[in-house]
Amino acid sequence: MPKGLAFVLTLHMTAIVFWLGSLMARVLMLGRLAAPGSADARPVVGLLHRRLHLFVEVPAFSVLFIAGLALLHLTRAPLTATWLLVKLLLVVALLGLDGLVSVQIKRAVGGKRIPASQPVLYAIGVVVGTALIMYLVLTKGA
């Protein structure tokens, strides 16, 4: 593997870890807000959510996106490959879940009650989406 490709792949994978790790941390924050007696935690969780999102998640996804485009260019992967299209669809779904978690945290910080099952379902979505993406990439849809 050429050094440039190895560097870009490492950058892409590191950004994935930071993006999805931050998303899962925010899902856990939402779980804390869904727990009884969360009123005291609301301001702190709101601040942590905002900082994690702005200073970790957004930069990580930006690096992930740029490195992903560079990988497409360097590997000359066909854009019509089924595995790649499914992977991109799963990434879009995880982005949607990311936005949904943000909205739910903002509502919960504002005092809206969140069902305890909601963060669990979001966490399952993150884990399943990540596992499917890993499967697709490792097998290249074989």
Buried (B, 14 or more C-beta within 10 A) or exposed (E): EEEEEEBBBEBBEBBBEBBBBBBBBBBEBBBBBBEEEBEEBBEEBBEBBBEBBEEBBEBBBEBBBBBBEBBEEBEEEEEEEEBBEBBBEBBEBBEEBBEBBBEBBEBBBEEEEBEEEBBBEBBEBBEEBBEBBEEBBEEEEE
